[in-house]
Amino acid sequence: MGSRTGAERDHEPVRADRGGAGVLTLAAAPIGRVEDAPARLLSELERADIIAAEDTRRVRRLAATLQVRLTGRLVSYYDVIEARRAAELVAELLAGRNVLVVTDAGMPAISDPGYRLVAAAAAAGITVTAVPGPSAVTTALAVSGLPTDRFCFEGFPPRKPGERERRFAELAADTRTQVFFESPRRLAATLAELVRSHGADRAAVVCRELTKVHEEIRRGTLAELASWADPAPGSGGVRGEITLVVAGVDRAVARAAARGAAREARRAARHDGPAHGAAGDGAGQAPPG
């Protein structure tokens, strides 16, 4: 028999060494349409020894829709039990079993369970790999029409008012495009707070139900979007899963602000510096005995 080509070897799945530890695989799940599922997800679902799922019912439905037969053990892996379950799964990996992590939508560990398990597996010397695929973060960024060369992902904003105010104040002067997840119930309030921190005219995009039947991409200023999201009496407001993209501060404006701050600091230093410790002003003199 002929030897395998390099291309064939490149497309082989990552496997554990015989007698060694298993492999931890993070698998991206569709964020909307099932047909967006990566082809490799099907084979990984079929052959995983253990499938750690944020919602086991959703994984069973996904597998049924994809016509995949699950042969491995299915266990829950959601935020409340993430730390405890991570230790259990590392023990399974060290025993040689391959573990597949699947969340409800998108890539595990991106505002979803997975980070703690990856960190623990890496610390134990276990191989970690991924099935790349759909992500609401990069999908929203791509369709937003806002700059994509530099961006930051902020996940869900803090719920406590003081923490939210501080976070938004920090981000207001950031030149990077900012991507958030937000609950539809809090969207109107968040947009109103961003108007106060970032300014009414800052460009933003609300992405609702990405890739789903009722997908909506709403562009405008923060003030316009806040007005749109404000629920009318009895309407229930905006519904669906929300990804919010906000433009960073204009770089020319940021540079001008930085130069202005530097000038003010130099001016303050000139005024404050000579006065302290000047001869004859009594500074540094010992008190009368």
C-alpha positions as CSV (number, residue, x, y, z in Angstrom):
1,M,0.0,0.0,0.0
2,G,1.2,3.5,-0.7
3,S,2.0,6.0,2.0
4,R,-0.5,8.7,2.9
5,T,-0.1,12.1,1.4
6,G,0.6,15.2,3.5
7,A,-2.9,16.5,2.7
8,E,-4.5,13.3,3.9
9,R,-2.6,13.5,7.2
10,D,-3.5,17.2,7.6
11,H,-7.3,16.3,7.5
12,E,-7.1,13.5,10.0
13,P,-8.8,14.2,13.4
14,V,-6.6,14.9,16.4
15,R,-6.3,11.6,18.3
16,A,-4.9,10.7,21.7
17,D,-1.8,8.6,21.8
18,R,-2.5,4.9,22.5
19,G,-2.4,4.5,26.2
20,G,-2.2,8.3,26.8
21,A,-4.7,11.0,27.7
22,G,-7.7,11.8,25.6
23,V,-8.3,14.9,23.6
24,L,-10.5,17.8,24.5
25,T,-12.4,19.3,21.5
26,L,-14.4,22.5,21.5
27,A,-17.1,22.3,18.8
28,A,-18.9,25.3,17.4
29,A,-22.6,24.8,17.1
30,P,-24.9,26.8,14.7
31,I,-26.1,30.1,16.0
32,G,-29.3,29.9,13.9
33,R,-29.6,27.7,10.8
34,V,-28.8,24.0,11.4
35,E,-27.3,23.8,7.9
36,D,-24.5,26.1,9.1
37,A,-23.1,23.3,11.3
38,P,-19.5,22.5,10.4
39,A,-19.2,19.2,8.5
40,R,-16.7,18.0,11.1
41,L,-19.2,18.5,13.9
42,L,-21.1,15.5,12.7
43,S,-18.2,13.1,12.9
44,E,-17.0,14.5,16.3
45,L,-20.5,14.0,17.7
46,E,-20.5,10.4,16.5
47,R,-17.2,9.4,17.9
48,A,-16.8,11.4,21.1
49,D,-16.5,9.2,24.3
50,I,-18.1,12.0,26.3
51,I,-20.2,15.0,25.1
52,A,-20.3,17.8,27.6
53,A,-23.3,19.9,26.6
54,E,-24.7,23.2,28.0
55,D,-28.2,21.8,27.3
56,T,-28.3,18.0,26.7
57,R,-31.8,18.3,25.2
58,R,-30.6,20.8,22.6
59,V,-27.7,18.6,21.6
60,R,-30.0,15.6,21.2
61,R,-32.3,17.7,18.9
62,L,-29.3,18.9,16.9
63,A,-28.0,15.4,16.5
64,A,-31.4,14.2,15.4
65,T,-31.7,17.0,12.8
66,L,-28.2,16.2,11.5
67,Q,-29.0,12.5,11.5
68,V,-26.1,11.7,13.8
69,R,-26.2,8.8,16.2
70,L,-24.7,9.7,19.6
71,T,-22.7,6.8,21.0
72,G,-20.8,8.6,23.8
73,R,-22.0,9.5,27.2
74,L,-23.9,12.8,27.4
75,V,-23.3,15.0,30.4
76,S,-24.5,18.5,31.4
77,Y,-21.9,21.3,31.4
78,Y,-23.5,24.7,32.2
79,D,-22.3,27.7,34.1
80,V,-23.6,26.7,37.6
81,I,-21.7,23.4,37.7
82,E,-18.8,24.4,35.3
83,A,-16.0,24.4,37.9
84,R,-17.0,21.0,39.5
85,R,-17.7,19.4,36.1
86,A,-14.4,20.6,34.7
87,A,-12.5,18.6,37.3
88,E,-14.5,15.5,36.5
89,L,-13.9,15.9,32.8
90,V,-10.2,16.4,33.2
91,A,-10.1,13.1,35.1
92,E,-11.9,11.4,32.2
93,L,-9.4,12.9,29.8
94,L,-6.5,11.7,31.8
95,A,-8.0,8.2,31.7
96,G,-7.8,8.3,27.9
97,R,-11.4,9.3,27.0
98,N,-12.0,12.0,24.3
99,V,-14.3,14.8,25.4
100,L,-16.4,17.0,23.1
101,V,-17.8,20.3,24.4
102,V,-20.8,21.8,22.8
103,T,-22.8,24.9,23.9
104,D,-26.2,26.0,22.8
105,A,-24.9,28.1,20.0
106,G,-21.5,29.4,18.7
107,M,-18.1,28.5,20.1
108,P,-17.7,27.2,23.7
109,A,-15.8,29.4,26.1
110,I,-16.9,32.6,24.3
111,S,-19.4,33.9,26.9
112,D,-20.4,30.3,27.3
113,P,-19.0,27.4,29.5
114,G,-15.6,26.1,28.4
115,Y,-12.9,28.4,29.7
116,R,-12.4,26.7,33.0
117,L,-12.2,23.2,31.4
118,V,-9.7,24.4,28.8
119,A,-7.5,26.0,31.4
120,A,-7.6,22.9,33.6
121,A,-6.9,20.6,30.6
122,A,-4.0,22.7,29.4
123,A,-2.5,22.8,32.9
124,A,-2.7,18.9,33.0
125,G,-0.9,18.7,29.6
126,I,-3.9,17.5,27.7
127,T,-4.3,18.2,24.0
128,V,-7.0,20.8,23.3
129,T,-8.3,21.4,19.8
130,A,-11.4,22.9,18.2
131,V,-14.0,22.5,15.5
132,P,-14.2,26.1,14.1
133,G,-17.5,27.4,13.0
134,P,-20.2,29.9,13.7
135,S,-19.8,32.8,16.2
136,A,-22.2,35.6,16.8
137,V,-19.2,37.9,17.7
138,T,-17.5,37.7,14.3
139,T,-20.7,37.4,12.3
140,A,-22.1,40.6,13.8
141,L,-18.8,42.4,13.4
142,A,-18.6,41.4,9.7
143,V,-22.1,42.6,8.8
144,S,-22.0,45.7,10.9
145,G,-20.1,47.9,8.4
146,L,-18.0,49.3,11.3
147,P,-14.2,49.1,11.3
148,T,-13.0,45.5,11.8
149,D,-9.2,46.0,11.9
150,R,-9.2,46.4,15.7
151,F,-12.1,45.3,18.0
152,C,-12.8,44.1,21.5
153,F,-15.4,41.7,22.7
154,E,-16.9,42.7,26.0
155,G,-19.4,39.9,26.5
156,F,-22.5,40.8,28.6
157,P,-22.1,44.2,30.3
158,P,-22.1,44.1,34.1
159,R,-25.5,44.1,35.6
160,K,-24.7,46.3,38.7
161,P,-25.3,50.0,37.7
162,G,-22.0,51.2,39.2
163,E,-19.9,48.6,37.4
164,R,-21.8,49.2,34.1
165,E,-21.2,52.9,34.4
166,R,-17.4,52.4,35.0
167,R,-17.1,49.9,32.2
168,F,-18.9,52.1,29.6
169,A,-16.8,55.1,30.7
170,E,-13.6,53.2,30.1
171,L,-14.8,52.1,26.7
172,A,-16.0,55.5,25.6
173,A,-12.4,56.7,24.8
174,D,-11.4,53.3,23.2
175,T,-10.7,53.5,19.4
176,R,-11.6,49.9,18.8
177,T,-15.0,48.7,17.6
178,Q,-16.8,47.2,20.6
179,V,-18.9,44.0,20.5
180,F,-21.4,43.1,23.3
181,F,-24.0,40.4,24.0
182,E,-27.1,41.7,25.7
183,S,-30.4,40.5,26.9
184,P,-33.4,41.8,24.9
185,R,-35.0,42.9,28.2
186,R,-32.0,45.2,29.0
187,L,-31.2,46.4,25.4
188,A,-33.1,49.7,25.7
189,A,-31.5,50.6,29.0
190,T,-28.0,49.6,27.8
191,L,-28.4,51.8,24.6
192,A,-29.6,54.7,26.8
193,E,-26.5,54.3,29.0
194,L,-24.2,54.1,26.0
195,V,-25.7,57.4,24.8
196,R,-24.6,59.0,28.0
197,S,-21.1,57.5,28.0
198,H,-20.2,57.4,24.3
199,G,-22.4,60.2,23.0
200,A,-25.7,60.3,21.1
201,D,-24.0,60.4,17.6
202,R,-21.8,57.4,18.0
203,A,-22.5,54.8,15.3
204,A,-23.8,51.4,16.4
205,V,-25.5,48.3,15.0
206,V,-28.0,46.0,16.7
207,C,-27.9,42.5,15.3
208,R,-31.0,40.5,16.3
209,E,-31.5,36.8,15.7
210,L,-28.5,36.4,13.5
211,T,-28.9,33.8,10.6
212,K,-32.4,32.9,11.9
213,V,-35.7,33.4,10.1
214,H,-36.4,36.8,11.8
215,E,-32.8,38.1,11.4
216,E,-32.7,41.9,11.7
217,I,-29.7,44.2,11.3
218,R,-30.5,47.7,12.6
219,R,-28.0,50.5,12.0
220,G,-27.9,54.0,13.3
221,T,-26.6,56.3,16.0
222,L,-26.8,55.2,19.6
223,A,-29.6,57.8,20.1
224,E,-31.6,56.5,17.2
225,L,-31.2,52.9,18.3
226,A,-32.1,53.7,21.9
227,S,-35.3,55.3,20.6
228,W,-36.1,52.3,18.4
229,A,-35.5,49.8,21.3
230,D,-37.6,51.7,23.8
231,P,-40.6,49.5,24.3
232,A,-44.0,50.8,23.5
233,P,-46.6,50.1,26.3
234,G,-47.8,46.5,26.0
235,S,-45.4,45.7,23.1
236,G,-42.9,43.6,25.2
237,G,-40.0,45.4,23.4
238,V,-37.3,43.8,21.3
239,R,-37.2,40.0,21.2
240,G,-34.6,37.5,20.3
241,E,-30.8,37.1,20.8
242,I,-29.0,40.3,20.6
243,T,-25.4,41.2,19.6
244,L,-24.5,44.9,19.8
245,V,-21.7,46.5,17.8
246,V,-20.5,50.0,18.7
247,A,-18.0,52.1,16.9
248,G,-14.9,53.2,18.7
249,V,-14.1,56.8,19.2
250,D,-12.7,58.5,16.1
251,R,-8.9,58.1,16.1
252,A,-8.2,61.7,15.2
253,V,-10.5,62.8,18.1
254,A,-8.7,60.4,20.4
255,R,-5.3,61.7,19.4
256,A,-6.4,65.3,19.8
257,A,-7.8,64.5,23.3
258,A,-4.6,62.8,24.3
259,R,-2.6,65.8,23.1
260,G,-4.9,68.1,25.1
261,A,-4.5,66.0,28.2
262,A,-0.7,66.0,27.8
263,R,-0.8,69.8,27.5
264,E,-2.9,70.2,30.6
265,A,-0.6,67.9,32.6
266,R,2.5,69.9,31.5
267,R,0.7,73.2,32.4
268,A,-0.3,71.8,35.8
269,A,3.3,70.6,36.5
270,R,4.7,74.1,35.6
271,H,2.2,75.8,38.0
272,D,2.5,73.3,40.9
273,G,6.2,72.4,40.7
274,P,8.1,75.6,41.7
275,A,5.7,76.5,44.5
276,H,6.6,73.5,46.6
277,G,9.8,73.8,48.6
278,A,10.7,77.2,47.3
279,A,13.2,79.2,49.4
280,G,11.7,81.5,52.0
281,D,8.2,80.0,52.0
282,G,8.8,78.0,55.1
283,A,8.5,74.6,53.3
284,G,10.7,72.0,54.8
285,Q,11.5,74.1,57.9
286,A,11.5,72.4,61.2
287,P,8.6,73.6,63.5
288,P,9.6,75.9,66.3
289,G,11.0,74.1,69.3
